[in-house]
Amino acid sequence: MINNVLLIGSGKRMKNNIIPALYLLKNNFNIEGIYSRSIKNITLFENRIILQTTNNLDQFNFKKINLIIIAVTQGNLPDVIRTLSEKDTLHIKLLVDTPINIIDYTIIKKISKFSEIGVSEDSISLPIVKVAKEIINSNIIGMVRKIYLFHSGYRYHAMSLIRYLISSKNVRLIRKTSLNDTYNEIKMTFRNGVTANIVNPRDYDIGRMLIVGSSGSINTYFIKDKSSIYLDR
């Protein structure tokens, strides 16, 4: 089955990640069009493909659309959801590239106008994360007790990464402590008992990860410990 996709947004994330991915999966996805606030051309693959956006949603037949992917700023996202909810969308799946920061709780009713809703996340597909997950599943380090992200996690991306590694969807407690104008620490407790600490600010060039299990650990920095598994970033 080919999914007819409507894209909302025309920024770097849409141009560099989402549209190329859909073209590589063209046997499964067909781009119906790209909606943005202003009309512009999007060039792909060294100008071999040129797509033009539109600022008119009324030109689309929403009955034909199976999937809508939104990649806009967090501030613009609620207005986009409200506008789309006025269309015939009860049969459409919605994929949001940035989670909604809910300030106006009426937006929750608007979200219910779609058949399914998901948030995209690609950090969990990074090779080093996949390897860490395989090690955890093999039980080499025992039960995961705690995960540390030192300057290597950012908000919802960090939470998605940790949830993936420990196979837990539910966070019981989140607490943020500001240490000064630059440094802060976020502590999470999950329902399965695993805890996590995220030390900010984020700096992927120096960021490190430590996963502590009941009988070993996984590290992205070298430790002289026979029970430690070192993963080179």
MDAnalysis code that builds the backbone (N, CA, C; Angstrom):
import MDAnalysis as mda
import numpy as np

u = mda.Universe.empty(699, n_residues=233, atom_resindex=np.repeat(np.arange(233), 3), trajectory=True)
u.add_TopologyAttr("name", ["N", "CA", "C"] * 233)
u.add_TopologyAttr("resid", np.arange(1, 234))
u.add_TopologyAttr("resname", ["MET", "ILE", "ASN", "ASN", "VAL", "LEU", "LEU", "ILE", "GLY", "SER", "GLY", "LYS", "ARG", "MET", "LYS", "ASN", "ASN", "ILE", "ILE", "PRO", "ALA", "LEU", "TYR", "LEU", "LEU", "LYS", "ASN", "ASN", "PHE", "ASN", "ILE", "GLU", "GLY", "ILE", "TYR", "SER", "ARG", "SER", "ILE", "LYS", "ASN", "ILE", "THR", "LEU", "PHE", "GLU", "ASN", "ARG", "ILE", "ILE", "LEU", "GLN", "THR", "THR", "ASN", "ASN", "LEU", "ASP", "GLN", "PHE", "ASN", "PHE", "LYS", "LYS", "ILE", "ASN", "LEU", "ILE", "ILE", "ILE", "ALA", "VAL", "THR", "GLN", "GLY", "ASN", "LEU", "PRO", "ASP", "VAL", "ILE", "ARG", "THR", "LEU", "SER", "GLU", "LYS", "ASP", "THR", "LEU", "HIS", "ILE", "LYS", "LEU", "LEU", "VAL", "ASP", "THR", "PRO", "ILE", "ASN", "ILE", "ILE", "ASP", "TYR", "THR", "ILE", "ILE", "LYS", "LYS", "ILE", "SER", "LYS", "PHE", "SER", "GLU", "ILE", "GLY", "VAL", "SER", "GLU", "ASP", "SER", "ILE", "SER", "LEU", "PRO", "ILE", "VAL", "LYS", "VAL", "ALA", "LYS", "GLU", "ILE", "ILE", "ASN", "SER", "ASN", "ILE", "ILE", "GLY", "MET", "VAL", "ARG", "LYS", "ILE", "TYR", "LEU", "PHE", "HIS", "SER", "GLY", "TYR", "ARG", "TYR", "HIS", "ALA", "MET", "SER", "LEU", "ILE", "ARG", "TYR", "LEU", "ILE", "SER", "SER", "LYS", "ASN", "VAL", "ARG", "LEU", "ILE", "ARG", "LYS", "THR", "SER", "LEU", "ASN", "ASP", "THR", "TYR", "ASN", "GLU", "ILE", "LYS", "MET", "THR", "PHE", "ARG", "ASN", "GLY", "VAL", "THR", "ALA", "ASN", "ILE", "VAL", "ASN", "PRO", "ARG", "ASP", "TYR", "ASP", "ILE", "GLY", "ARG", "MET", "LEU", "ILE", "VAL", "GLY", "SER", "SER", "GLY", "SER", "ILE", "ASN", "THR", "TYR", "PHE", "ILE", "LYS", "ASP", "LYS", "SER", "SER", "ILE", "TYR", "LEU", "ASP", "ARG"])
u.atoms.positions = np.array([
    [0.835, -1.200, 0.000],
    [0.000, 0.000, 0.000],
    [0.869, 1.248, 0.000],
    [0.556, 2.177, -0.885],
    [1.285, 3.440, -0.944],
    [0.570, 4.474, -0.085],
    [1.310, 5.102, 0.813],
    [0.758, 6.144, 1.671],
    [0.928, 7.502, 1.004],
    [-0.169, 8.229, 0.872],
    [-0.119, 9.582, 0.330],
    [0.158, 10.550, 1.477],
    [1.256, 11.287, 1.361],
    [1.764, 12.079, 2.477],
    [1.669, 13.573, 2.177],
    [1.152, 14.308, 3.147],
    [1.189, 15.770, 3.106],
    [2.251, 16.237, 4.089],
    [3.170, 17.066, 3.622],
    [4.246, 17.572, 4.459],
    [3.954, 19.012, 4.862],
    [4.186, 19.313, 6.127],
    [3.979, 20.663, 6.647],
    [5.315, 21.191, 7.151],
    [5.810, 22.251, 6.517],
    [7.095, 22.824, 6.897],
    [8.095, 22.716, 5.760],
    [9.042, 23.638, 5.720],
    [10.019, 23.638, 4.624],
    [11.414, 24.010, 5.108],
    [11.684, 23.764, 6.381],
    [12.988, 24.094, 6.947],
    [14.023, 23.013, 6.697],
    [15.151, 23.122, 7.402],
    [16.276, 22.208, 7.192],
    [15.905, 20.765, 7.500],
    [15.145, 20.567, 8.568],
    [14.774, 19.206, 8.954],
    [13.954, 18.533, 7.852],
    [13.021, 19.281, 7.288],
    [12.195, 18.741, 6.213],
    [13.037, 18.480, 4.965],
    [13.872, 19.450, 4.620],
    [14.660, 19.347, 3.392],
    [15.759, 18.293, 3.481],
    [16.457, 18.250, 4.607],
    [17.645, 17.399, 4.708],
    [17.369, 15.988, 5.202],
    [16.233, 15.787, 5.868],
    [15.974, 14.474, 6.464],
    [14.694, 13.819, 5.957],
    [13.581, 14.510, 6.123],
    [12.288, 13.873, 5.887],
    [12.034, 13.617, 4.401],
    [12.189, 14.645, 3.571],
    [11.908, 14.474, 2.141],
    [12.854, 13.455, 1.495],
    [14.173, 13.522, 1.736],
    [15.047, 12.490, 1.159],
    [14.676, 11.079, 1.596],
    [14.282, 10.924, 2.868],
    [13.891, 9.595, 3.352],
    [12.661, 9.084, 2.611],
    [11.694, 9.972, 2.376],
    [10.483, 9.565, 1.660],
    [10.786, 9.202, 0.213],
    [11.737, 9.904, -0.400],
    [12.112, 9.571, -1.773],
    [12.794, 8.210, -1.845],
    [13.588, 7.894, -0.836],
    [14.231, 6.585, -0.804],
    [13.214, 5.468, -0.568],
    [12.071, 5.835, 0.023],
    [10.997, 4.864, 0.285],
    [9.812, 5.112, -0.648],
    [10.111, 5.510, -1.878],
    [9.060, 5.924, -2.811],
    [8.100, 4.800, -3.185],
    [8.489, 3.555, -2.958],
    [7.566, 2.447, -3.218],
    [6.463, 2.364, -2.169],
    [6.678, 3.056, -1.046],
    [5.698, 3.029, 0.043],
    [5.048, 4.381, 0.319],
    [5.711, 5.466, -0.137],
    [5.206, 6.799, 0.185],
    [5.185, 7.686, -1.060],
    [4.101, 8.425, -1.192],
    [3.954, 9.388, -2.276],
    [3.704, 10.768, -1.675],
    [4.541, 11.735, -2.021],
    [4.389, 13.090, -1.491],
    [3.315, 13.825, -2.283],
    [2.192, 14.093, -1.615],
    [1.091, 14.818, -2.247],
    [1.420, 16.294, -2.410],
    [2.178, 16.834, -1.471],
    [2.541, 18.241, -1.544],
    [3.210, 18.695, -0.262],
    [3.726, 19.920, -0.303],
    [4.412, 20.505, 0.851],
    [3.779, 21.858, 1.150],
    [3.285, 21.997, 2.364],
    [2.662, 23.254, 2.778],
    [3.633, 24.040, 3.652],
    [3.774, 25.330, 3.360],
    [4.586, 26.217, 4.196],
    [3.961, 27.603, 4.182],
    [4.428, 28.466, 5.062],
    [3.837, 29.802, 5.161],
    [4.091, 30.638, 3.911],
    [5.197, 30.380, 3.231],
    [5.507, 31.108, 1.998],
    [5.850, 30.108, 0.899],
    [5.604, 30.488, -0.329],
    [5.898, 29.621, -1.468],
    [7.392, 29.680, -1.772],
    [8.005, 28.517, -1.882],
    [9.437, 28.461, -2.172],
    [9.764, 27.165, -2.893],
    [10.930, 27.119, -3.501],
    [11.418, 25.902, -4.140],
    [12.362, 25.165, -3.195],
    [12.213, 23.855, -3.137],
    [13.111, 23.003, -2.360],
    [13.875, 22.128, -3.345],
    [15.191, 22.229, -3.331],
    [16.018, 21.454, -4.256],
    [16.670, 20.293, -3.514],
    [16.710, 19.149, -4.189],
    [17.252, 17.934, -3.594],
    [18.234, 17.264, -4.542],
    [19.148, 16.491, -3.950],
    [20.060, 15.652, -4.722],
    [20.761, 16.451, -5.821],
    [21.455, 17.513, -5.377],
    [22.238, 18.365, -6.279],
    [21.373, 18.924, -7.410],
    [20.208, 19.431, -7.025],
    [19.266, 20.100, -7.936],
    [18.628, 19.172, -8.971],
    [18.758, 17.866, -8.770],
    [18.117, 16.940, -9.707],
    [16.612, 16.875, -9.490],
    [16.170, 17.230, -8.279],
    [14.740, 17.266, -7.974],
    [14.412, 18.633, -7.387],
    [13.406, 19.287, -7.942],
    [12.964, 20.590, -7.444],
    [11.482, 20.494, -7.100],
    [11.155, 20.787, -5.853],
    [9.772, 20.755, -5.385],
    [9.350, 22.159, -4.980],
    [8.120, 22.509, -5.281],
    [7.603, 23.822, -4.889],
    [6.566, 23.665, -3.787],
    [6.695, 24.473, -2.758],
    [5.724, 24.438, -1.667],
    [4.508, 25.285, -2.027],
    [3.477, 25.154, -1.218],
    [2.280, 25.970, -1.385],
    [1.870, 26.535, -0.033],
    [1.188, 27.665, -0.042],
    [0.671, 28.234, 1.203],
    [-0.851, 28.144, 1.263],
    [-1.400, 27.218, 0.474],
    [-2.851, 27.050, 0.408],
    [-3.221, 25.595, 0.680],
    [-3.719, 25.311, 1.877],
    [-4.107, 23.944, 2.234],
    [-5.348, 23.473, 1.486],
    [-6.157, 24.414, 1.019],
    [-7.417, 24.047, 0.369],
    [-7.214, 23.342, -0.967],
    [-6.009, 23.395, -1.501],
    [-5.778, 22.747, -2.791],
    [-5.607, 21.231, -2.663],
    [-5.515, 20.733, -1.414],
    [-5.317, 19.302, -1.207],
    [-6.640, 18.588, -0.941],
    [-6.750, 17.386, -1.492],
    [-7.900, 16.523, -1.230],
    [-7.553, 15.647, -0.026],
    [-8.038, 16.026, 1.141],
    [-7.658, 15.329, 2.365],
    [-8.194, 13.900, 2.421],
    [-9.186, 13.585, 1.618],
    [-9.693, 12.211, 1.589],
    [-8.660, 11.250, 1.007],
    [-7.747, 11.765, 0.193],
    [-6.712, 10.930, -0.421],
    [-5.490, 10.765, 0.475],
    [-5.345, 11.630, 1.470],
    [-4.133, 11.654, 2.290],
    [-4.230, 10.642, 3.429],
    [-3.162, 9.854, 3.614],
    [-3.103, 8.865, 4.698],
    [-2.257, 9.337, 5.875],
    [-1.287, 10.206, 5.569],
    [-0.299, 10.584, 6.578],
    [0.073, 12.050, 6.417],
    [0.164, 12.749, 7.547],
    [0.663, 14.124, 7.568],
    [1.896, 14.160, 8.462],
    [2.983, 14.719, 7.934],
    [4.211, 14.872, 8.713],
    [4.468, 16.360, 8.914],
    [4.611, 16.757, 10.170],
    [4.821, 18.166, 10.500],
    [6.235, 18.364, 11.029],
    [6.953, 19.316, 10.433],
    [8.280, 19.694, 10.922],
    [8.359, 21.217, 10.936],
    [7.833, 21.799, 12.002],
    [7.865, 23.252, 12.185],
    [8.401, 23.532, 13.584],
    [8.579, 24.800, 13.905],
    [9.078, 25.142, 15.233],
    [8.032, 24.814, 16.288],
    [8.500, 24.626, 17.512],
    [7.596, 24.286, 18.607],
    [6.564, 25.390, 18.828],
    [6.960, 26.640, 18.593],
    [6.040, 27.753, 18.776],
    [4.927, 27.787, 17.749],
    [5.219, 27.343, 16.521],
    [4.217, 27.365, 15.452],
    [3.346, 26.110, 15.422],
    [3.781, 25.074, 16.126],
    [3.090, 23.789, 16.042],
    [1.622, 23.833, 16.473],
    [1.263, 24.468, 17.596],
    [-0.158, 24.489, 17.991],
    [-1.074, 25.093, 16.931],
    [-0.644, 26.188, 16.294],
    [-1.476, 26.812, 15.261],
    [-1.646, 25.891, 14.056],
    [-0.593, 25.157, 13.713],
    [-0.687, 24.209, 12.599],
    [-1.685, 23.103, 12.932],
    [-1.625, 22.592, 14.168],
    [-2.563, 21.546, 14.599],
    [-4.001, 22.060, 14.526],
    [-4.222, 23.275, 14.985],
    [-5.575, 23.848, 14.958],
    [-6.086, 23.970, 13.524],
    [-5.232, 24.445, 12.634],
    [-5.642, 24.616, 11.235],
    [-5.972, 23.276, 10.591],
    [-5.133, 22.276, 10.821],
    [-5.362, 20.961, 10.229],
    [-6.612, 20.294, 10.790],
    [-6.899, 20.532, 12.067],
    [-8.043, 19.878, 12.711],
    [-9.377, 20.330, 12.123],
    [-9.371, 21.419, 11.373],
    [-10.589, 21.895, 10.721],
    [-10.868, 21.148, 9.421],
    [-9.903, 20.337, 8.990],
    [-10.057, 19.562, 7.761],
    [-10.592, 18.164, 8.082],
    [-10.812, 17.388, 7.029],
    [-11.275, 16.004, 7.180],
    [-10.062, 15.124, 7.480],
    [-9.749, 14.939, 8.773],
    [-8.505, 14.264, 9.147],
    [-8.700, 13.038, 10.044],
    [-9.930, 12.634, 10.302],
    [-10.162, 11.530, 11.235],
    [-9.531, 10.215, 10.771],
    [-9.280, 10.088, 9.479],
    [-8.688, 8.865, 8.926],
    [-7.175, 8.985, 8.749],
    [-6.605, 10.136, 9.095],
    [-5.205, 10.439, 8.789],
    [-4.317, 10.238, 10.014],
    [-3.168, 9.602, 9.796],
    [-2.156, 9.485, 10.843],
    [-1.307, 10.755, 10.851],
    [-0.950, 11.200, 12.041],
    [-0.164, 12.426, 12.195],
    [1.186, 12.085, 12.813],
    [2.246, 12.527, 12.151],
    [3.600, 12.333, 12.668],
    [4.220, 13.705, 12.891],
    [4.557, 13.994, 14.148],
    [5.080, 15.306, 14.519],
    [6.570, 15.184, 14.798],
    [7.351, 16.044, 14.174],
    [8.801, 15.959, 14.334],
    [9.268, 16.594, 15.636],
    [8.479, 17.511, 16.177],
    [8.811, 18.167, 17.442],
    [7.634, 18.018, 18.395],
    [7.845, 17.494, 19.593],
    [6.725, 17.342, 20.541],
    [6.057, 18.672, 20.854],
    [4.793, 18.603, 21.187],
    [4.021, 19.805, 21.483],
    [4.250, 20.229, 22.927],
    [4.613, 21.484, 23.111],
    [4.706, 22.055, 24.453],
    [3.327, 22.619, 24.794],
    [2.531, 21.834, 25.508],
    [1.122, 22.185, 25.710],
    [0.984, 23.265, 26.780],
    [0.625, 24.456, 26.349],
    [0.289, 25.550, 27.258],
    [-1.225, 25.748, 27.247],
    [-1.799, 25.733, 26.047],
    [-3.247, 25.820, 25.885],
    [-3.791, 24.396, 25.776],
    [-4.480, 23.930, 26.807],
    [-4.913, 22.535, 26.849],
    [-6.045, 22.231, 25.872],
    [-6.601, 23.251, 25.227],
    [-7.619, 22.988, 24.208],
    [-7.010, 22.289, 22.999],
    [-5.677, 22.350, 22.881],
    [-5.018, 21.709, 21.744],
    [-5.171, 20.192, 21.822],
    [-5.386, 19.659, 23.038],
    [-5.554, 18.210, 23.196],
    [-6.777, 17.729, 22.424],
    [-7.858, 18.516, 22.446],
    [-9.058, 18.152, 21.694],
    [-8.790, 18.168, 20.196],
    [-7.946, 19.094, 19.762],
    [-7.622, 19.179, 18.339],
    [-6.824, 17.956, 17.887],
    [-5.946, 17.467, 18.753],
    [-5.137, 16.301, 18.413],
    [-6.015, 15.073, 18.184],
    [-7.142, 15.010, 18.890],
    [-8.033, 13.849, 18.770],
    [-8.722, 13.781, 17.410],
    [-8.503, 14.774, 16.562],
    [-9.109, 14.790, 15.233],
    [-8.369, 13.886, 14.244],
    [-7.301, 13.229, 14.708],
    [-6.516, 12.356, 13.837],
    [-6.648, 10.906, 14.304],
    [-6.445, 9.969, 13.378],
    [-6.627, 8.554, 13.729],
    [-5.519, 8.053, 14.644],
    [-4.284, 8.463, 14.380],
    [-3.140, 8.092, 15.211],
    [-2.168, 9.260, 15.246],
    [-1.401, 9.341, 16.334],
    [-0.419, 10.412, 16.476],
    [0.893, 9.818, 16.962],
    [1.982, 10.241, 16.347],
    [3.299, 9.784, 16.767],
    [4.305, 10.915, 16.684],
    [5.421, 10.730, 17.373],
    [6.520, 11.696, 17.337],
    [7.725, 11.007, 16.715],
    [8.305, 11.615, 15.708],
    [9.457, 11.004, 15.045],
    [10.699, 11.145, 15.917],
    [11.573, 10.169, 15.835],
    [12.815, 10.186, 16.609],
    [13.838, 9.320, 15.903],
    [14.960, 9.919, 15.504],
    [15.972, 9.139, 14.796],
    [17.245, 8.910, 15.601],
    [17.352, 9.507, 16.799],
    [18.559, 9.290, 17.602],
    [18.683, 7.832, 18.035],
    [17.537, 7.137, 18.148],
    [17.578, 5.744, 18.590],
    [18.098, 4.809, 17.499],
    [18.264, 5.325, 16.284],
    [18.785, 4.487, 15.201],
    [20.283, 4.687, 14.984],
    [20.916, 5.510, 15.824],
    [22.364, 5.687, 15.714],
    [23.068, 4.363, 15.989],
    [24.127, 4.046, 15.239],
    [24.804, 2.745, 15.402],
    [25.223, 2.446, 16.834],
    [25.773, 3.441, 17.538],
    [26.244, 3.192, 18.899],
    [25.085, 2.874, 19.837],
    [23.930, 3.466, 19.579],
    [22.745, 3.195, 20.395],
    [22.232, 1.783, 20.121],
    [22.247, 1.392, 18.860],
    [21.817, 0.038, 18.500],
    [22.702, -1.015, 19.171],
    [24.015, -0.763, 19.171],
    [24.941, -1.710, 19.799],
    [24.690, -1.783, 21.303],
    [24.499, -0.621, 21.931],
    [24.224, -0.598, 23.370],
    [22.949, -1.370, 23.691],
    [21.935, -1.217, 22.852],
    [20.675, -1.928, 23.061],
    [20.870, -3.438, 22.946],
    [21.673, -3.872, 21.984],
    [21.942, -5.304, 21.824],
    [22.670, -5.866, 23.047],
    [23.603, -5.086, 23.589],
    [24.332, -5.534, 24.776],
    [23.383, -5.649, 25.966],
    [22.512, -4.664, 26.119],
    [21.534, -4.702, 27.211],
    [20.628, -5.922, 27.075],
    [20.150, -6.166, 25.860],
    [19.248, -7.304, 25.632],
    [19.937, -8.648, 25.866],
    [21.264, -8.680, 25.679],
    [22.003, -9.930, 25.876],
    [22.215, -10.253, 27.352],
    [21.917, -9.281, 28.219],
    [22.035, -9.442, 29.677],
    [23.485, -9.555, 30.149],
    [24.428, -9.120, 29.320],
    [25.838, -9.181, 29.707],
    [26.114, -8.305, 30.925],
    [25.454, -7.150, 30.995],
    [25.690, -6.251, 32.135],
    [24.598, -6.401, 33.199],
    [23.756, -7.407, 33.051],
    [22.679, -7.616, 34.011],
    [21.533, -6.638, 33.809],
    [20.772, -6.432, 34.855],
    [19.646, -5.499, 34.791],
    [20.158, -4.059, 34.810],
    [19.644, -3.247, 33.907],
    [20.045, -1.838, 33.886],
    [19.528, -1.148, 35.141],
    [20.434, -0.457, 35.824],
    [20.071, 0.260, 37.049],
    [20.008, 1.771, 36.818],
    [21.002, 2.292, 36.065],
    [21.057, 3.744, 35.894],
    [21.758, 4.101, 34.587],
    [21.302, 5.208, 33.981],
    [21.913, 5.728, 32.756],
    [22.322, 7.177, 32.985],
    [23.555, 7.484, 32.612],
    [24.060, 8.855, 32.687],
    [24.324, 9.364, 31.272],
    [23.834, 10.552, 30.974],
    [24.163, 11.234, 29.727],
    [24.897, 12.519, 30.095],
    [26.211, 12.511, 29.878],
    [27.031, 13.676, 30.198],
    [27.164, 14.545, 28.949],
    [26.451, 15.645, 28.901],
    [26.499, 16.589, 27.776],
    [26.132, 15.913, 26.450],
    [25.340, 14.876, 26.505],
    [25.027, 14.122, 25.289],
    [23.534, 13.874, 25.103],
    [22.689, 14.630, 25.818],
    [21.249, 14.440, 25.676],
    [20.529, 15.767, 25.618],
    [19.467, 15.809, 24.832],
    [18.709, 17.053, 24.702],
    [17.213, 16.779, 24.850],
    [16.645, 17.230, 25.935],
    [15.207, 17.230, 26.176],
    [14.541, 15.919, 25.771],
    [13.560, 16.033, 24.834],
    [12.758, 14.875, 24.439],
    [13.584, 13.833, 23.698],
    [14.670, 14.263, 23.027],
    [15.535, 13.291, 22.357],
    [16.214, 12.386, 23.392],
    [16.667, 12.993, 24.482],
    [17.303, 12.216, 25.542],
    [16.311, 11.248, 26.174],
    [15.097, 11.723, 26.413],
    [14.086, 10.852, 27.010],
    [13.756, 9.681, 26.088],
    [13.620, 9.954, 24.793],
    [13.335, 8.880, 23.835],
    [14.463, 7.863, 23.803],
    [15.690, 8.357, 23.849],
    [16.860, 7.476, 23.838],
    [16.854, 6.546, 25.048],
    [16.619, 7.114, 26.222],
    [16.625, 6.315, 27.450],
    [15.471, 5.319, 27.454],
    [14.296, 5.770, 27.052],
    [13.134, 4.871, 27.009],
    [13.390, 3.693, 26.080],
    [14.052, 3.963, 24.957],
    [14.375, 2.888, 24.012],
    [15.350, 1.891, 24.631],
    [16.379, 2.403, 25.289],
    [17.403, 1.525, 25.850],
    [16.851, 0.617, 26.946],
    [15.932, 1.135, 27.755],
    [15.444, 0.349, 28.896],
    [14.065, -0.263, 28.636],
    [13.543, -0.063, 27.422],
    [12.243, -0.644, 27.030],
    [11.132, -0.257, 28.004],
    [11.093, 1.018, 28.347],
    [10.055, 1.512, 29.245],
    [9.450, 2.783, 28.673],
    [8.134, 2.850, 28.599],
    [7.454, 4.014, 28.046],
    [7.079, 5.039, 29.111],
    [7.022, 4.604, 30.363],
    [6.444, 5.452, 31.399],
    [7.498, 6.054, 32.318],
    [7.468, 7.381, 32.435],
    [8.338, 8.101, 33.361],
    [7.521, 8.449, 34.599],
    [8.016, 8.065, 35.767],
    [7.281, 8.319, 37.007],
    [7.579, 9.700, 37.572],
    [8.828, 10.150, 37.400],
    [9.227, 11.422, 38.005],
    [10.331, 12.065, 37.185],
    [10.217, 13.374, 36.964],
    [11.275, 14.159, 36.323],
    [11.559, 15.369, 37.206],
    [12.828, 15.581, 37.493],
    [13.202, 16.725, 38.329],
    [14.414, 17.415, 37.715],
    [14.310, 18.723, 37.535],
    [15.410, 19.506, 36.973],
    [15.991, 20.419, 38.041],
    [17.313, 20.409, 38.144],
    [18.009, 21.265, 39.098],
    [18.971, 22.172, 38.344],
    [18.767, 23.477, 38.444],
    [19.679, 24.439, 37.823],
    [20.828, 24.712, 38.778],
    [22.048, 24.478, 38.310],
    [23.228, 24.656, 39.151],
    [23.791, 26.069, 39.033],
    [23.728, 26.621, 37.840],
    [24.053, 28.033, 37.604],
    [23.452, 28.410, 36.256],
    [23.872, 29.508, 35.673],
    [23.276, 29.960, 34.418],
    [23.586, 29.029, 33.250],
    [24.592, 28.193, 33.396],
    [25.015, 27.315, 32.303],
    [24.665, 25.854, 32.553],
    [24.899, 25.383, 33.773],
    [24.781, 23.959, 34.062],
    [23.460, 23.623, 34.756],
    [22.886, 22.501, 34.330],
    [21.715, 21.963, 35.020],
    [21.726, 20.446, 34.905],
    [20.962, 19.818, 35.774],
    [20.891, 18.360, 35.798],
    [19.427, 17.935, 35.822],
    [19.102, 16.974, 34.981],
    [17.747, 16.434, 34.930],
    [17.791, 14.990, 35.414],
    [16.974, 14.688, 36.404],
    [16.903, 13.335, 36.948],
    [15.545, 12.732, 36.622],
    [15.569, 11.516, 36.103],
    [14.344, 10.813, 35.737],
    [14.255, 9.484, 36.475],
    [13.049, 9.147, 36.874],
    [12.782, 7.837, 37.459],
    [11.679, 7.176, 36.646],
    [11.935, 5.965, 36.170],
    [10.973, 5.241, 35.346],
    [10.230, 4.208, 36.185],
    [9.086, 3.799, 35.694],
    [8.231, 2.886, 36.457],
    [8.871, 1.517, 36.675],
    [9.823, 1.155, 35.816],
    [10.489, -0.133, 36.004],
    [11.662, -0.040, 36.980],
    [11.828, 1.137, 37.622],
    [12.861, 1.298, 38.638],
    [14.161, 1.896, 38.150],
    [14.363, 1.966, 36.843],
    [15.591, 2.543, 36.297],
    [15.576, 4.060, 36.501],
    [16.732, 4.614, 36.837],
    [16.868, 6.061, 36.957],
    [17.867, 6.562, 35.917],
    [17.789, 7.847, 35.619],
    [18.683, 8.440, 34.622],
    [19.036, 9.857, 35.030],
    [20.270, 10.237, 34.761],
    [20.744, 11.598, 35.000],
    [21.250, 12.184, 33.690],
    [20.791, 13.385, 33.370],
    [21.242, 14.092, 32.173],
    [21.930, 15.373, 32.627],
    [23.203, 15.499, 32.312],
    [23.971, 16.679, 32.689],
    [24.078, 17.598, 31.481],
    [23.613, 18.824, 31.633],
    [23.648, 19.825, 30.569],
    [24.633, 20.937, 30.934],
    [25.147, 21.701, 29.948],
    [24.618, 21.859, 28.596],
    [25.034, 20.730, 27.658],
    [24.281, 20.620, 26.596],
    [24.559, 19.622, 25.574],
    [25.750, 20.066, 24.729],
    [26.648, 19.138, 24.474],
    [27.776, 19.375, 23.572],
    [28.183, 18.017, 23.015],
    [27.666, 17.680, 21.853],
    [27.873, 16.342, 21.307],
    [29.340, 16.044, 21.001],
    [30.164, 17.084, 20.858],
    [31.583, 16.855, 20.570],
    [32.304, 16.218, 21.755],
    [31.859, 16.531, 22.957],
    [32.518, 15.981, 24.146],
    [31.592, 15.056, 24.936],
    [30.338, 14.922, 24.507],
    [29.342, 14.169, 25.258],
    [29.707, 12.704, 25.449],
    [29.317, 12.160, 26.591],
    [29.594, 10.766, 26.922],
    [28.346, 10.113, 27.512],
    [28.332, 8.787, 27.486],
    [27.208, 8.022, 28.027],
    [27.739, 6.904, 28.913],
    [27.041, 6.654, 30.010],
    [27.368, 5.560, 30.922],
    [26.079, 4.827, 31.272],
    [26.064, 3.526, 31.034],
    [24.920, 2.685, 31.378],
    [25.392, 1.678, 32.425],
    [24.817, 1.748, 33.612],
    [25.246, 0.899, 34.720],
    [24.232, -0.221, 34.931],
    [24.728, -1.461, 34.875],
    [23.884, -2.616, 35.118],
    [24.242, -3.286, 36.430],
    [23.511, -4.322, 36.781],
    [23.735, -5.013, 38.053],
    [25.026, -5.821, 38.064],
    [25.590, -6.095, 36.873],
    [26.828, -6.880, 36.830],
    [27.840, -6.338, 35.827],
    [27.682, -5.101, 35.423],
    [28.622, -4.518, 34.476],
    [28.145, -3.162, 34.006],
    [28.841, -2.607, 33.021],
    [28.470, -1.289, 32.517],
    [28.857, -1.146, 31.054],
    [28.243, -0.161, 30.408],
    [28.577, 0.226, 29.040],
    [29.020, 1.680, 29.097],
    [30.178, 1.978, 28.498],
    [30.723, 3.323, 28.574],
    [31.179, 3.793, 27.199],
    [31.046, 5.092, 26.956],
    [31.630, 5.668, 25.745],
    [32.926, 6.402, 26.085],
    [33.507, 6.057, 27.231],
    [34.839, 6.510, 27.627],
    [35.496, 5.338, 28.343],
    [36.813, 5.268, 28.278],
    [37.511, 4.073, 28.754],
    [37.642, 4.060, 30.272],
    [37.291, 2.926, 30.881],
    [37.434, 2.705, 32.316],
    [38.166, 1.383, 32.529],
    [39.128, 1.358, 33.446],
    [39.851, 0.124, 33.754],
    [38.996, -0.747, 34.669],
    [38.088, -1.460, 34.061],
    [37.171, -2.317, 34.807],
    [36.808, -3.493, 33.905],
    [37.075, -4.710, 34.351],
    [36.838, -5.890, 33.529],
    [35.366, -6.072, 33.174],
    [34.481, -5.534, 34.011],
    [33.046, -5.694, 33.744],
    [32.492, -4.571, 32.872],
    [33.379, -3.669, 32.448],
    [32.955, -2.520, 31.646],
    [33.147, -2.801, 30.161],
    [32.159, -2.425, 29.363],
    [32.230, -2.568, 27.906],
    [32.381, -1.180, 27.298],
    [33.478, -0.978, 26.596],
    [33.772, 0.333, 26.016],
    [33.255, 0.399, 24.583],
    [32.473, 1.435, 24.282],
    [31.986, 1.685, 22.931],
    [32.624, 2.962, 22.410],
    [33.344, 2.844, 21.327],
    [34.005, 4.006, 20.737],
    [32.983, 4.831, 19.976],
    [32.891, 6.116, 20.294],
    [31.942, 6.988, 19.608],
    [32.339, 7.193, 18.162],
])
